[in-house]
Amino acid sequence: MKVKVINLDGIKRIVFGELIDELDVDYKQDLKKLKEDLDLALETWIELNQTKPLGFLKTGFKKIKIHQGSNHLEIVNDGVGTLGWLMVQDN
């Protein structure tokens, strides 16, 4: 699994997960703006992948959303937990 470390004025941002290369967004934005871009990218990615048999199995029966904590963003199956698809964490 690929891991990116991004230096942001005294903060180290760690980005990792299965979709790190699938969702091409500017990871240097503040978390609120990054979440907006990830919401749009993820919605489009899901629409494109649900037309593929394996893509539907991966996404079709899940309530997928981006959870924002105080210092992180994470793609989760709402009410269940992390999917391991993408985590953005500020340290």
mmCIF file as gemmi writes it, N, C-alpha and C atoms, coordinates in Angstrom:
data_model
loop_
_atom_site.group_PDB
_atom_site.id
_atom_site.type_symbol
_atom_site.label_atom_id
_atom_site.label_alt_id
_atom_site.label_comp_id
_atom_site.label_asym_id
_atom_site.label_entity_id
_atom_site.label_seq_id
_atom_site.pdbx_PDB_ins_code
_atom_site.Cartn_x
_atom_site.Cartn_y
_atom_site.Cartn_z
_atom_site.occupancy
_atom_site.B_iso_or_equiv
_atom_site.pdbx_formal_charge
_atom_site.auth_seq_id
_atom_site.auth_asym_id
_atom_site.pdbx_PDB_model_num
ATOM 1 N N . MET Axp A 1 ? 0.844 -1.178 0 1 0 ? 1 A 1
ATOM 2 C CA . MET Axp A 1 ? 0 0 0 1 0 ? 1 A 1
ATOM 3 C C . MET Axp A 1 ? 0.889 1.242 0 1 0 ? 1 A 1
ATOM 4 N N . LYS Axp A 2 ? 0.532 2.187 -0.813 1 0 ? 2 A 1
ATOM 5 C CA . LYS Axp A 2 ? 1.293 3.422 -0.947 1 0 ? 2 A 1
ATOM 6 C C . LYS Axp A 2 ? 0.961 4.379 0.202 1 0 ? 2 A 1
ATOM 7 N N . VAL Axp A 3 ? 1.983 5.101 0.668 1 0 ? 3 A 1
ATOM 8 C CA . VAL Axp A 3 ? 1.823 6.11 1.719 1 0 ? 3 A 1
ATOM 9 C C . VAL Axp A 3 ? 2.496 7.388 1.25 1 0 ? 3 A 1
ATOM 10 N N . LYS Axp A 4 ? 1.782 8.517 1.367 1 0 ? 4 A 1
ATOM 11 C CA . LYS Axp A 4 ? 2.354 9.82 1.04 1 0 ? 4 A 1
ATOM 12 C C . LYS Axp A 4 ? 2.509 10.611 2.328 1 0 ? 4 A 1
ATOM 13 N N . VAL Axp A 5 ? 3.627 11.347 2.45 1 0 ? 5 A 1
ATOM 14 C CA . VAL Axp A 5 ? 3.826 12.292 3.544 1 0 ? 5 A 1
ATOM 15 C C . VAL Axp A 5 ? 3.975 13.663 2.906 1 0 ? 5 A 1
ATOM 16 N N . ILE Axp A 6 ? 3.119 14.587 3.322 1 0 ? 6 A 1
ATOM 17 C CA . ILE Axp A 6 ? 3.103 15.936 2.764 1 0 ? 6 A 1
ATOM 18 C C . ILE Axp A 6 ? 3.421 16.914 3.884 1 0 ? 6 A 1
ATOM 19 N N . ASN Axp A 7 ? 4.404 17.785 3.653 1 0 ? 7 A 1
ATOM 20 C CA . ASN Axp A 7 ? 4.789 18.786 4.652 1 0 ? 7 A 1
ATOM 21 C C . ASN Axp A 7 ? 3.968 20.05 4.452 1 0 ? 7 A 1
ATOM 22 N N . LEU Axp A 8 ? 3.259 20.466 5.51 1 0 ? 8 A 1
ATOM 23 C CA . LEU Axp A 8 ? 2.401 21.654 5.471 1 0 ? 8 A 1
ATOM 24 C C . LEU Axp A 8 ? 2.749 22.574 6.639 1 0 ? 8 A 1
ATOM 25 N N . ASP Axp A 9 ? 3.615 23.516 6.457 1 0 ? 9 A 1
ATOM 26 C CA . ASP Axp A 9 ? 3.936 24.521 7.487 1 0 ? 9 A 1
ATOM 27 C C . ASP Axp A 9 ? 3.88 23.979 8.918 1 0 ? 9 A 1
ATOM 28 N N . GLY Axp A 10 ? 4.746 23.057 9.231 1 0 ? 10 A 1
ATOM 29 C CA . GLY Axp A 10 ? 4.834 22.522 10.587 1 0 ? 10 A 1
ATOM 30 C C . GLY Axp A 10 ? 3.949 21.32 10.852 1 0 ? 10 A 1
ATOM 31 N N . ILE Axp A 11 ? 3.127 20.952 9.909 1 0 ? 11 A 1
ATOM 32 C CA . ILE Axp A 11 ? 2.257 19.784 10.049 1 0 ? 11 A 1
ATOM 33 C C . ILE Axp A 11 ? 2.693 18.744 9.024 1 0 ? 11 A 1
ATOM 34 N N . LYS Axp A 12 ? 2.745 17.503 9.452 1 0 ? 12 A 1
ATOM 35 C CA . LYS Axp A 12 ? 3.016 16.393 8.539 1 0 ? 12 A 1
ATOM 36 C C . LYS Axp A 12 ? 1.671 15.734 8.239 1 0 ? 12 A 1
ATOM 37 N N . ARG Axp A 13 ? 1.28 15.731 6.967 1 0 ? 13 A 1
ATOM 38 C CA . ARG Axp A 13 ? 0.033 15.088 6.555 1 0 ? 13 A 1
ATOM 39 C C . ARG Axp A 13 ? 0.377 13.737 5.954 1 0 ? 13 A 1
ATOM 40 N N . ILE Axp A 14 ? -0.241 12.694 6.486 1 0 ? 14 A 1
ATOM 41 C CA . ILE Axp A 14 ? -0.032 11.334 5.999 1 0 ? 14 A 1
ATOM 42 C C . ILE Axp A 14 ? -1.289 10.913 5.248 1 0 ? 14 A 1
ATOM 43 N N . VAL Axp A 15 ? -1.1 10.412 4.03 1 0 ? 15 A 1
ATOM 44 C CA . VAL Axp A 15 ? -2.21 9.975 3.185 1 0 ? 15 A 1
ATOM 45 C C . VAL Axp A 15 ? -1.934 8.533 2.769 1 0 ? 15 A 1
ATOM 46 N N . PHE Axp A 16 ? -2.912 7.645 2.984 1 0 ? 16 A 1
ATOM 47 C CA . PHE Axp A 16 ? -2.733 6.251 2.583 1 0 ? 16 A 1
ATOM 48 C C . PHE Axp A 16 ? -4.085 5.588 2.353 1 0 ? 16 A 1
ATOM 49 N N . GLY Axp A 17 ? -4.066 4.453 1.678 1 0 ? 17 A 1
ATOM 50 C CA . GLY Axp A 17 ? -5.275 3.681 1.424 1 0 ? 17 A 1
ATOM 51 C C . GLY Axp A 17 ? -5.32 3.182 -0.01 1 0 ? 17 A 1
ATOM 52 N N . GLU Axp A 18 ? -6.264 2.293 -0.266 1 0 ? 18 A 1
ATOM 53 C CA . GLU Axp A 18 ? -6.397 1.66 -1.582 1 0 ? 18 A 1
ATOM 54 C C . GLU Axp A 18 ? -6.657 2.658 -2.709 1 0 ? 18 A 1
ATOM 55 N N . LEU Axp A 19 ? -7.331 3.773 -2.415 1 0 ? 19 A 1
ATOM 56 C CA . LEU Axp A 19 ? -7.725 4.715 -3.472 1 0 ? 19 A 1
ATOM 57 C C . LEU Axp A 19 ? -6.792 5.911 -3.61 1 0 ? 19 A 1
ATOM 58 N N . ILE Axp A 20 ? -5.622 5.843 -3.006 1 0 ? 20 A 1
ATOM 59 C CA . ILE Axp A 20 ? -4.702 6.985 -3.031 1 0 ? 20 A 1
ATOM 60 C C . ILE Axp A 20 ? -4.371 7.423 -4.46 1 0 ? 20 A 1
ATOM 61 N N . ASP Axp A 21 ? -4.263 6.487 -5.387 1 0 ? 21 A 1
ATOM 62 C CA . ASP Axp A 21 ? -3.949 6.838 -6.773 1 0 ? 21 A 1
ATOM 63 C C . ASP Axp A 21 ? -5.197 6.989 -7.645 1 0 ? 21 A 1
ATOM 64 N N . GLU Axp A 22 ? -6.356 6.642 -7.112 1 0 ? 22 A 1
ATOM 65 C CA . GLU Axp A 22 ? -7.607 6.739 -7.866 1 0 ? 22 A 1
ATOM 66 C C . GLU Axp A 22 ? -8.257 8.115 -7.723 1 0 ? 22 A 1
ATOM 67 N N . LEU Axp A 23 ? -8.11 8.738 -6.564 1 0 ? 23 A 1
ATOM 68 C CA . LEU Axp A 23 ? -8.731 10.038 -6.293 1 0 ? 23 A 1
ATOM 69 C C . LEU Axp A 23 ? -7.652 11.11 -6.36 1 0 ? 23 A 1
ATOM 70 N N . ASP Axp A 24 ? -7.551 11.759 -7.493 1 0 ? 24 A 1
ATOM 71 C CA . ASP Axp A 24 ? -6.488 12.734 -7.747 1 0 ? 24 A 1
ATOM 72 C C . ASP Axp A 24 ? -6.96 14.13 -7.339 1 0 ? 24 A 1
ATOM 73 N N . VAL Axp A 25 ? -6.696 14.492 -6.097 1 0 ? 25 A 1
ATOM 74 C CA . VAL Axp A 25 ? -7.082 15.796 -5.549 1 0 ? 25 A 1
ATOM 75 C C . VAL Axp A 25 ? -5.849 16.471 -4.962 1 0 ? 25 A 1
ATOM 76 N N . ASP Axp A 26 ? -5.974 17.743 -4.631 1 0 ? 26 A 1
ATOM 77 C CA . ASP Axp A 26 ? -4.886 18.496 -4.016 1 0 ? 26 A 1
ATOM 78 C C . ASP Axp A 26 ? -4.897 18.23 -2.509 1 0 ? 26 A 1
ATOM 79 N N . TYR Axp A 27 ? -4.008 17.375 -2.061 1 0 ? 27 A 1
ATOM 80 C CA . TYR Axp A 27 ? -3.96 16.991 -0.652 1 0 ? 27 A 1
ATOM 81 C C . TYR Axp A 27 ? -3.357 18.068 0.242 1 0 ? 27 A 1
ATOM 82 N N . LYS Axp A 28 ? -2.951 19.207 -0.319 1 0 ? 28 A 1
ATOM 83 C CA . LYS Axp A 28 ? -2.352 20.29 0.469 1 0 ? 28 A 1
ATOM 84 C C . LYS Axp A 28 ? -3.391 21.286 0.989 1 0 ? 28 A 1
ATOM 85 N N . GLN Axp A 29 ? -4.656 21.118 0.627 1 0 ? 29 A 1
ATOM 86 C CA . GLN Axp A 29 ? -5.723 22.008 1.081 1 0 ? 29 A 1
ATOM 87 C C . GLN Axp A 29 ? -6.03 21.775 2.558 1 0 ? 29 A 1
ATOM 88 N N . ASP Axp A 30 ? -6.722 22.751 3.187 1 0 ? 30 A 1
ATOM 89 C CA . ASP Axp A 30 ? -7.172 22.497 4.558 1 0 ? 30 A 1
ATOM 90 C C . ASP Axp A 30 ? -8.213 21.376 4.503 1 0 ? 30 A 1
ATOM 91 N N . LEU Axp A 31 ? -8.417 20.709 5.634 1 0 ? 31 A 1
ATOM 92 C CA . LEU Axp A 31 ? -9.246 19.506 5.654 1 0 ? 31 A 1
ATOM 93 C C . LEU Axp A 31 ? -10.673 19.752 5.168 1 0 ? 31 A 1
ATOM 94 N N . LYS Axp A 32 ? -11.248 20.907 5.486 1 0 ? 32 A 1
ATOM 95 C CA . LYS Axp A 32 ? -12.628 21.193 5.076 1 0 ? 32 A 1
ATOM 96 C C . LYS Axp A 32 ? -12.745 21.242 3.55 1 0 ? 32 A 1
ATOM 97 N N . LYS Axp A 33 ? -11.837 21.968 2.898 1 0 ? 33 A 1
ATOM 98 C CA . LYS Axp A 33 ? -11.864 22.06 1.434 1 0 ? 33 A 1
ATOM 99 C C . LYS Axp A 33 ? -11.487 20.725 0.792 1 0 ? 33 A 1
ATOM 100 N N . LEU Axp A 34 ? -10.543 20.031 1.404 1 0 ? 34 A 1
ATOM 101 C CA . LEU Axp A 34 ? -10.147 18.718 0.898 1 0 ? 34 A 1
ATOM 102 C C . LEU Axp A 34 ? -11.329 17.754 0.948 1 0 ? 34 A 1
ATOM 103 N N . LYS Axp A 35 ? -12.1 17.804 2.022 1 0 ? 35 A 1
ATOM 104 C CA . LYS Axp A 35 ? -13.285 16.94 2.14 1 0 ? 35 A 1
ATOM 105 C C . LYS Axp A 35 ? -14.27 17.222 1.011 1 0 ? 35 A 1
ATOM 106 N N . GLU Axp A 36 ? -14.486 18.492 0.674 1 0 ? 36 A 1
ATOM 107 C CA . GLU Axp A 36 ? -15.395 18.845 -0.424 1 0 ? 36 A 1
ATOM 108 C C . GLU Axp A 36 ? -14.92 18.227 -1.74 1 0 ? 36 A 1
ATOM 109 N N . ASP Axp A 37 ? -13.624 18.336 -2.018 1 0 ? 37 A 1
ATOM 110 C CA . ASP Axp A 37 ? -13.076 17.757 -3.249 1 0 ? 37 A 1
ATOM 111 C C . ASP Axp A 37 ? -13.151 16.233 -3.235 1 0 ? 37 A 1
ATOM 112 N N . LEU Axp A 38 ? -12.863 15.633 -2.086 1 0 ? 38 A 1
ATOM 113 C CA . LEU Axp A 38 ? -12.931 14.179 -1.982 1 0 ? 38 A 1
ATOM 114 C C . LEU Axp A 38 ? -14.364 13.683 -2.126 1 0 ? 38 A 1
ATOM 115 N N . ASP Axp A 39 ? -15.342 14.424 -1.575 1 0 ? 39 A 1
ATOM 116 C CA . ASP Axp A 39 ? -16.753 14.048 -1.742 1 0 ? 39 A 1
ATOM 117 C C . ASP Axp A 39 ? -17.112 13.966 -3.223 1 0 ? 39 A 1
ATOM 118 N N . LEU Axp A 40 ? -16.726 14.98 -3.979 1 0 ? 40 A 1
ATOM 119 C CA . LEU Axp A 40 ? -17.016 15.024 -5.415 1 0 ? 40 A 1
ATOM 120 C C . LEU Axp A 40 ? -16.283 13.907 -6.164 1 0 ? 40 A 1
ATOM 121 N N . ALA Axp A 41 ? -15.003 13.743 -5.878 1 0 ? 41 A 1
ATOM 122 C CA . ALA Axp A 41 ? -14.208 12.706 -6.546 1 0 ? 41 A 1
ATOM 123 C C . ALA Axp A 41 ? -14.731 11.307 -6.213 1 0 ? 41 A 1
ATOM 124 N N . LEU Axp A 42 ? -15.063 11.071 -4.947 1 0 ? 42 A 1
ATOM 125 C CA . LEU Axp A 42 ? -15.549 9.756 -4.53 1 0 ? 42 A 1
ATOM 126 C C . LEU Axp A 42 ? -16.903 9.448 -5.162 1 0 ? 42 A 1
ATOM 127 N N . GLU Axp A 43 ? -17.791 10.423 -5.188 1 0 ? 43 A 1
ATOM 128 C CA . GLU Axp A 43 ? -19.107 10.232 -5.809 1 0 ? 43 A 1
ATOM 129 C C . GLU Axp A 43 ? -18.956 9.836 -7.28 1 0 ? 43 A 1
ATOM 130 N N . THR Axp A 44 ? -18.083 10.519 -7.984 1 0 ? 44 A 1
ATOM 131 C CA . THR Axp A 44 ? -17.846 10.213 -9.397 1 0 ? 44 A 1
ATOM 132 C C . THR Axp A 44 ? -17.199 8.845 -9.552 1 0 ? 44 A 1
ATOM 133 N N . TRP Axp A 45 ? -16.219 8.527 -8.704 1 0 ? 45 A 1
ATOM 134 C CA . TRP Axp A 45 ? -15.537 7.233 -8.753 1 0 ? 45 A 1
ATOM 135 C C . TRP Axp A 45 ? -16.539 6.093 -8.539 1 0 ? 45 A 1
ATOM 136 N N . ILE Axp A 46 ? -17.45 6.265 -7.577 1 0 ? 46 A 1
ATOM 137 C CA . ILE Axp A 46 ? -18.453 5.228 -7.305 1 0 ? 46 A 1
ATOM 138 C C . ILE Axp A 46 ? -19.366 5.046 -8.513 1 0 ? 46 A 1
ATOM 139 N N . GLU Axp A 47 ? -19.842 6.154 -9.09 1 0 ? 47 A 1
ATOM 140 C CA . GLU Axp A 47 ? -20.708 6.067 -10.275 1 0 ? 47 A 1
ATOM 141 C C . GLU Axp A 47 ? -20.022 5.323 -11.414 1 0 ? 47 A 1
ATOM 142 N N . LEU Axp A 48 ? -18.768 5.632 -11.664 1 0 ? 48 A 1
ATOM 143 C CA . LEU Axp A 48 ? -18.023 4.987 -12.743 1 0 ? 48 A 1
ATOM 144 C C . LEU Axp A 48 ? -17.79 3.509 -12.468 1 0 ? 48 A 1
ATOM 145 N N . ASN Axp A 49 ? -17.546 3.152 -11.216 1 0 ? 49 A 1
ATOM 146 C CA . ASN Axp A 49 ? -17.214 1.77 -10.881 1 0 ? 49 A 1
ATOM 147 C C . ASN Axp A 49 ? -18.424 0.881 -10.687 1 0 ? 49 A 1
ATOM 148 N N . GLN Axp A 50 ? -19.602 1.453 -10.462 1 0 ? 50 A 1
ATOM 149 C CA . GLN Axp A 50 ? -20.783 0.607 -10.275 1 0 ? 50 A 1
ATOM 150 C C . GLN Axp A 50 ? -21.242 -0.039 -11.574 1 0 ? 50 A 1
ATOM 151 N N . THR Axp A 51 ? -20.731 0.426 -12.704 1 0 ? 51 A 1
ATOM 152 C CA . THR Axp A 51 ? -21.078 -0.205 -13.98 1 0 ? 51 A 1
ATOM 153 C C . THR Axp A 51 ? -20.255 -1.466 -14.225 1 0 ? 51 A 1
ATOM 154 N N . LYS Axp A 52 ? -19.224 -1.673 -13.413 1 0 ? 52 A 1
ATOM 155 C CA . LYS Axp A 52 ? -18.381 -2.865 -13.53 1 0 ? 52 A 1
ATOM 156 C C . LYS Axp A 52 ? -18.845 -3.884 -12.49 1 0 ? 52 A 1
ATOM 157 N N . PRO Axp A 53 ? -18.889 -5.177 -12.839 1 0 ? 53 A 1
ATOM 158 C CA . PRO Axp A 53 ? -19.378 -6.182 -11.885 1 0 ? 53 A 1
ATOM 159 C C . PRO Axp A 53 ? -18.658 -6.157 -10.536 1 0 ? 53 A 1
ATOM 160 N N . LEU Axp A 54 ? -17.349 -6.146 -10.533 1 0 ? 54 A 1
ATOM 161 C CA . LEU Axp A 54 ? -16.627 -6.137 -9.259 1 0 ? 54 A 1
ATOM 162 C C . LEU Axp A 54 ? -16.773 -4.802 -8.546 1 0 ? 54 A 1
ATOM 163 N N . GLY Axp A 55 ? -16.892 -3.729 -9.308 1 0 ? 55 A 1
ATOM 164 C CA . GLY Axp A 55 ? -17.09 -2.411 -8.713 1 0 ? 55 A 1
ATOM 165 C C . GLY Axp A 55 ? -18.404 -2.335 -7.966 1 0 ? 55 A 1
ATOM 166 N N . PHE Axp A 56 ? -19.471 -2.928 -8.536 1 0 ? 56 A 1
ATOM 167 C CA . PHE Axp A 56 ? -20.763 -2.922 -7.858 1 0 ? 56 A 1
ATOM 168 C C . PHE Axp A 56 ? -20.7 -3.721 -6.566 1 0 ? 56 A 1
ATOM 169 N N . LEU Axp A 57 ? -20.033 -4.859 -6.602 1 0 ? 57 A 1
ATOM 170 C CA . LEU Axp A 57 ? -19.911 -5.667 -5.387 1 0 ? 57 A 1
ATOM 171 C C . LEU Axp A 57 ? -19.167 -4.914 -4.292 1 0 ? 57 A 1
ATOM 172 N N . LYS Axp A 58 ? -18.199 -4.099 -4.696 1 0 ? 58 A 1
ATOM 173 C CA . LYS Axp A 58 ? -17.393 -3.355 -3.729 1 0 ? 58 A 1
ATOM 174 C C . LYS Axp A 58 ? -18.165 -2.18 -3.126 1 0 ? 58 A 1
ATOM 175 N N . THR Axp A 59 ? -19.081 -1.571 -3.905 1 0 ? 59 A 1
ATOM 176 C CA . THR Axp A 59 ? -19.74 -0.346 -3.45 1 0 ? 59 A 1
ATOM 177 C C . THR Axp A 59 ? -21.253 -0.447 -3.323 1 0 ? 59 A 1
ATOM 178 N N . GLY Axp A 60 ? -21.887 -1.385 -3.995 1 0 ? 60 A 1
ATOM 179 C CA . GLY Axp A 60 ? -23.335 -1.404 -4.151 1 0 ? 60 A 1
ATOM 180 C C . GLY Axp A 60 ? -24.163 -1.5 -2.89 1 0 ? 60 A 1
ATOM 181 N N . PHE Axp A 61 ? -23.689 -2.168 -1.88 1 0 ? 61 A 1
ATOM 182 C CA . PHE Axp A 61 ? -24.498 -2.393 -0.684 1 0 ? 61 A 1
ATOM 183 C C . PHE Axp A 61 ? -23.958 -1.656 0.536 1 0 ? 61 A 1
ATOM 184 N N . LYS Axp A 62 ? -23.198 -0.61 0.288 1 0 ? 62 A 1
ATOM 185 C CA . LYS Axp A 62 ? -22.599 0.146 1.385 1 0 ? 62 A 1
ATOM 186 C C . LYS Axp A 62 ? -23.086 1.587 1.355 1 0 ? 62 A 1
ATOM 187 N N . LYS Axp A 63 ? -23.153 2.198 2.524 1 0 ? 63 A 1
ATOM 188 C CA . LYS Axp A 63 ? -23.461 3.626 2.633 1 0 ? 63 A 1
ATOM 189 C C . LYS Axp A 63 ? -22.12 4.333 2.846 1 0 ? 63 A 1
ATOM 190 N N . ILE Axp A 64 ? -21.49 4.691 1.735 1 0 ? 64 A 1
ATOM 191 C CA . ILE Axp A 64 ? -20.125 5.211 1.759 1 0 ? 64 A 1
ATOM 192 C C . ILE Axp A 64 ? -20.144 6.72 1.951 1 0 ? 64 A 1
ATOM 193 N N . LYS Axp A 65 ? -19.31 7.185 2.874 1 0 ? 65 A 1
ATOM 194 C CA . LYS Axp A 65 ? -19.194 8.63 3.096 1 0 ? 65 A 1
ATOM 195 C C . LYS Axp A 65 ? -17.794 8.949 3.586 1 0 ? 65 A 1
ATOM 196 N N . ILE Axp A 66 ? -17.492 10.242 3.608 1 0 ? 66 A 1
ATOM 197 C CA . ILE Axp A 66 ? -16.212 10.689 4.142 1 0 ? 66 A 1
ATOM 198 C C . ILE Axp A 66 ? -16.453 11.251 5.53 1 0 ? 66 A 1
ATOM 199 N N . HIS Axp A 67 ? -15.831 10.641 6.502 1 0 ? 67 A 1
ATOM 200 C CA . HIS Axp A 67 ? -15.927 11.084 7.896 1 0 ? 67 A 1
ATOM 201 C C . HIS Axp A 67 ? -14.818 12.092 8.164 1 0 ? 67 A 1
ATOM 202 N N . GLN Axp A 68 ? -15.163 13.211 8.805 1 0 ? 68 A 1
ATOM 203 C CA . GLN Axp A 68 ? -14.153 14.197 9.188 1 0 ? 68 A 1
ATOM 204 C C . GLN Axp A 68 ? -14.066 14.258 10.701 1 0 ? 68 A 1
ATOM 205 N N . GLY Axp A 69 ? -12.861 13.987 11.213 1 0 ? 69 A 1
ATOM 206 C CA . GLY Axp A 69 ? -12.577 14.152 12.625 1 0 ? 69 A 1
ATOM 207 C C . GLY Axp A 69 ? -11.829 15.456 12.828 1 0 ? 69 A 1
ATOM 208 N N . SER Axp A 70 ? -11.322 15.675 14.013 1 0 ? 70 A 1
ATOM 209 C CA . SER Axp A 70 ? -10.633 16.939 14.3 1 0 ? 70 A 1
ATOM 210 C C . SER Axp A 70 ? -9.343 17.094 13.506 1 0 ? 70 A 1
ATOM 211 N N . ASN Axp A 71 ? -8.667 15.991 13.2 1 0 ? 71 A 1
ATOM 212 C CA . ASN Axp A 71 ? -7.41 16.087 12.453 1 0 ? 71 A 1
ATOM 213 C C . ASN Axp A 71 ? -7.27 15.025 11.365 1 0 ? 71 A 1
ATOM 214 N N . HIS Axp A 72 ? -8.409 14.503 10.892 1 0 ? 72 A 1
ATOM 215 C CA . HIS Axp A 72 ? -8.316 13.485 9.848 1 0 ? 72 A 1
ATOM 216 C C . HIS Axp A 72 ? -9.586 13.412 8.999 1 0 ? 72 A 1
ATOM 217 N N . LEU Axp A 73 ? -9.432 12.806 7.825 1 0 ? 73 A 1
ATOM 218 C CA . LEU Axp A 73 ? -10.538 12.442 6.941 1 0 ? 73 A 1
ATOM 219 C C . LEU Axp A 73 ? -10.396 10.958 6.644 1 0 ? 73 A 1
ATOM 220 N N . GLU Axp A 74 ? -11.53 10.284 6.497 1 0 ? 74 A 1
ATOM 221 C CA . GLU Axp A 74 ? -11.479 8.844 6.264 1 0 ? 74 A 1
ATOM 222 C C . GLU Axp A 74 ? -12.727 8.406 5.504 1 0 ? 74 A 1
ATOM 223 N N . ILE Axp A 75 ? -12.557 7.557 4.512 1 0 ? 75 A 1
ATOM 224 C CA . ILE Axp A 75 ? -13.705 6.992 3.801 1 0 ? 75 A 1
ATOM 225 C C . ILE Axp A 75 ? -14.214 5.808 4.617 1 0 ? 75 A 1
ATOM 226 N N . VAL Axp A 76 ? -15.518 5.862 4.964 1 0 ? 76 A 1
ATOM 227 C CA . VAL Axp A 76 ? -16.103 4.837 5.828 1 0 ? 76 A 1
ATOM 228 C C . VAL Axp A 76 ? -17.397 4.293 5.233 1 0 ? 76 A 1
ATOM 229 N N . ASN Axp A 77 ? -17.779 3.127 5.718 1 0 ? 77 A 1
ATOM 230 C CA . ASN Axp A 77 ? -19.11 2.586 5.504 1 0 ? 77 A 1
ATOM 231 C C . ASN Axp A 77 ? -19.904 3.063 6.71 1 0 ? 77 A 1
ATOM 232 N N . ASP Axp A 78 ? -20.792 4.031 6.513 1 0 ? 78 A 1
ATOM 233 C CA . ASP Axp A 78 ? -21.49 4.712 7.601 1 0 ? 78 A 1
ATOM 234 C C . ASP Axp A 78 ? -22.166 3.719 8.543 1 0 ? 78 A 1
ATOM 235 N N . GLY Axp A 79 ? -21.87 3.854 9.821 1 0 ? 79 A 1
ATOM 236 C CA . GLY Axp A 79 ? -22.437 2.983 10.829 1 0 ? 79 A 1
ATOM 237 C C . GLY Axp A 79 ? -21.69 1.674 11.012 1 0 ? 79 A 1
ATOM 238 N N . VAL Axp A 80 ? -20.722 1.406 10.149 1 0 ? 80 A 1
ATOM 239 C CA . VAL Axp A 80 ? -19.965 0.152 10.221 1 0 ? 80 A 1
ATOM 240 C C . VAL Axp A 80 ? -18.506 0.418 10.564 1 0 ? 80 A 1
ATOM 241 N N . GLY Axp A 81 ? -17.862 1.312 9.807 1 0 ? 81 A 1
ATOM 242 C CA . GLY Axp A 81 ? -16.46 1.637 10.083 1 0 ? 81 A 1
ATOM 243 C C . GLY Axp A 81 ? -15.658 1.858 8.821 1 0 ? 81 A 1
ATOM 244 N N . THR Axp A 82 ? -14.365 1.893 9.012 1 0 ? 82 A 1
ATOM 245 C CA . THR Axp A 82 ? -13.454 2.21 7.911 1 0 ? 82 A 1
ATOM 246 C C . THR Axp A 82 ? -13.494 1.15 6.817 1 0 ? 82 A 1
ATOM 247 N N . LEU Axp A 83 ? -13.236 1.613 5.605 1 0 ? 83 A 1
ATOM 248 C CA . LEU Axp A 83 ? -13.135 0.705 4.466 1 0 ? 83 A 1
ATOM 249 C C . LEU Axp A 83 ? -11.681 0.483 4.06 1 0 ? 83 A 1
ATOM 250 N N . GLY Axp A 84 ? -10.772 1.278 4.631 1 0 ? 84 A 1
ATOM 251 C CA . GLY Axp A 84 ? -9.365 1.182 4.258 1 0 ? 84 A 1
ATOM 252 C C . GLY Axp A 84 ? -9.082 1.785 2.891 1 0 ? 84 A 1
ATOM 253 N N . TRP Axp A 85 ? -10.043 2.531 2.356 1 0 ? 85 A 1
ATOM 254 C CA . TRP Axp A 85 ? -9.889 3.095 1.015 1 0 ? 85 A 1
ATOM 255 C C . TRP Axp A 85 ? -9.025 4.334 1.006 1 0 ? 85 A 1
ATOM 256 N N . LEU Axp A 86 ? -9.193 5.212 2.016 1 0 ? 86 A 1
ATOM 257 C CA . LEU Axp A 86 ? -8.383 6.426 2.067 1 0 ? 86 A 1
ATOM 258 C C . LEU Axp A 86 ? -8.436 7.026 3.463 1 0 ? 86 A 1
ATOM 259 N N . MET Axp A 87 ? -7.259 7.408 3.958 1 0 ? 87 A 1
ATOM 260 C CA . MET Axp A 87 ? -7.135 8.105 5.242 1 0 ? 87 A 1
ATOM 261 C C . MET Axp A 87 ? -6.195 9.274 5.029 1 0 ? 87 A 1
ATOM 262 N N . VAL Axp A 88 ? -6.604 10.448 5.489 1 0 ? 88 A 1
ATOM 263 C CA . VAL Axp A 88 ? -5.773 11.65 5.469 1 0 ? 88 A 1
ATOM 264 C C . VAL Axp A 88 ? -5.66 12.085 6.918 1 0 ? 88 A 1
ATOM 265 N N . GLN Axp A 89 ? -4.435 12.128 7.434 1 0 ? 89 A 1
ATOM 266 C CA . GLN Axp A 89 ? -4.236 12.39 8.857 1 0 ? 89 A 1
ATOM 267 C C . GLN Axp A 89 ? -3.173 13.455 9.055 1 0 ? 89 A 1
ATOM 268 N N . ASP Axp A 90 ? -3.515 14.505 9.81 1 0 ? 90 A 1
ATOM 269 C CA . ASP Axp A 90 ? -2.561 15.556 10.141 1 0 ? 90 A 1
ATOM 270 C C . ASP Axp A 90 ? -1.907 15.253 11.477 1 0 ? 90 A 1
ATOM 271 N N . ASN Axp A 91 ? -0.574 15.298 11.493 1 0 ? 91 A 1
ATOM 272 C CA . ASN Axp A 91 ? 0.188 15.038 12.724 1 0 ? 91 A 1
ATOM 273 C C . ASN Axp A 91 ? 0.98 16.263 13.1 1 0 ? 91 A 1
